[in-house]
Amino acid sequence: MTYAVVYASATGNTKMLAEEIRRARGEEICVYFGTAGAEIPEADLVFAGFWTDKGDCSEELAQFLDSLHGRKVFLFGTAGFGGAEEYFACILERVKGHLASDNEVVGTYMCQGRMPQSVRARYEGMLQQNPEDERMKAMIENFDRALEHPDQEDLERLRLAVEKL
Ligand SMILES: Cc1cc2nc3c(=O)[nH]c(=O)nc-3n(C[C@H](O)[C@H](O)[C@H](O)COP(=O)(O)O)c2cc1C
């Protein structure tokens, strides 16, 4: 079964997942590996990867998903906020919304991904202005947890998900 891996990754987290998929499935039957925008050859299975941008995938990946018809698609992505499967499920529903109904989603996977240090600095600034802001404290805690991800366990879970397809 041939496959293509098409991803958008601004800071490298989603690219790590894309590389794990290629390792798991083998290079021989990979017809395309790279970012969206190029001409993608026909493949039996399309792995489409996204980083979460305001609760959805980024525009370039949305455009790519929009162009797919009659394909088997495995969606994978990373998000800065982790820990809740419901949150991931919500994002995935939105991302699936970019796919025409003649495609088949054969699987999904999401994990947390680290965010740039500038984000923490912004949170810190807001906490300084309002030191009792519990929500901001939680955001900083989440930021620090995200620094570890994607970790080996995230990659292993992804590998298991794509090997069984
Ligand atoms: C402009 C911008 C918007 C973001 N929006 C969200 C969001 O709505 N929800 C979320 O969980 N993470 C959000 N993030 C965090 C990224 O999705 C996360 O760090 C992701 O792992 C980045 O993946 P990449 O390294 O492949 O680009 C946002 C990051 C940026 C820069």
PDBQT file of the ligand as one rigid body, heavy atoms in Angstrom, charges set to zero:
ROOT
HETATM    1  C1  LIG A 201      -0.302  31.429  15.940  1.00  0.00    +0.000 C 
HETATM    2  C2  LIG A 201      -0.412  30.180  16.779  1.00  0.00    +0.000 A 
HETATM    3  C3  LIG A 201      -1.671  29.724  17.123  1.00  0.00    +0.000 A 
HETATM    4  C4  LIG A 201      -1.806  28.586  17.922  1.00  0.00    +0.000 A 
HETATM    5  N1  LIG A 201      -3.050  28.171  18.263  1.00  0.00    +0.000 NA
HETATM    6  C5  LIG A 201      -3.183  27.088  19.076  1.00  0.00    +0.000 A 
HETATM    7  C6  LIG A 201      -4.492  26.663  19.499  1.00  0.00    +0.000 A 
HETATM    8  O1  LIG A 201      -5.521  27.230  19.149  1.00  0.00    +0.000 OA
HETATM    9  N2  LIG A 201      -4.552  25.587  20.309  1.00  0.00    +0.000 N 
HETATM   10  C7  LIG A 201      -3.454  24.898  20.740  1.00  0.00    +0.000 A 
HETATM   11  O2  LIG A 201      -3.585  23.922  21.484  1.00  0.00    +0.000 OA
HETATM   12  N3  LIG A 201      -2.209  25.270  20.347  1.00  0.00    +0.000 NA
HETATM   13  C8  LIG A 201      -2.049  26.346  19.537  1.00  0.00    +0.000 A 
HETATM   14  N4  LIG A 201      -0.787  26.717  19.114  1.00  0.00    +0.000 N 
HETATM   15  C9  LIG A 201       0.374  25.881  19.505  1.00  0.00    +0.000 C 
HETATM   16  C10 LIG A 201       0.856  24.976  18.362  1.00  0.00    +0.000 C 
HETATM   17  O3  LIG A 201      -0.217  24.333  17.709  1.00  0.00    +0.000 OA
HETATM   18  C11 LIG A 201       1.804  23.884  18.893  1.00  0.00    +0.000 C 
HETATM   19  O4  LIG A 201       2.924  24.451  19.520  1.00  0.00    +0.000 OA
HETATM   20  C12 LIG A 201       2.224  22.917  17.780  1.00  0.00    +0.000 C 
HETATM   21  O5  LIG A 201       2.811  21.776  18.347  1.00  0.00    +0.000 OA
HETATM   22  C13 LIG A 201       3.184  23.536  16.791  1.00  0.00    +0.000 C 
HETATM   23  O6  LIG A 201       3.539  22.551  15.842  1.00  0.00    +0.000 OA
HETATM   24  P1  LIG A 201       4.732  22.700  14.805  1.00  0.00    +0.000 P 
HETATM   25  O7  LIG A 201       6.012  22.697  15.607  1.00  0.00    +0.000 OA
HETATM   26  O8  LIG A 201       4.604  21.515  13.927  1.00  0.00    +0.000 OA
HETATM   27  O9  LIG A 201       4.523  23.998  14.108  1.00  0.00    +0.000 OA
HETATM   28  C14 LIG A 201      -0.648  27.865  18.360  1.00  0.00    +0.000 A 
HETATM   29  C15 LIG A 201       0.617  28.326  17.982  1.00  0.00    +0.000 A 
HETATM   30  C16 LIG A 201       0.759  29.466  17.208  1.00  0.00    +0.000 A 
HETATM   31  C17 LIG A 201       2.147  29.950  16.831  1.00  0.00    +0.000 C 
ENDROOT
TORSDOF 0
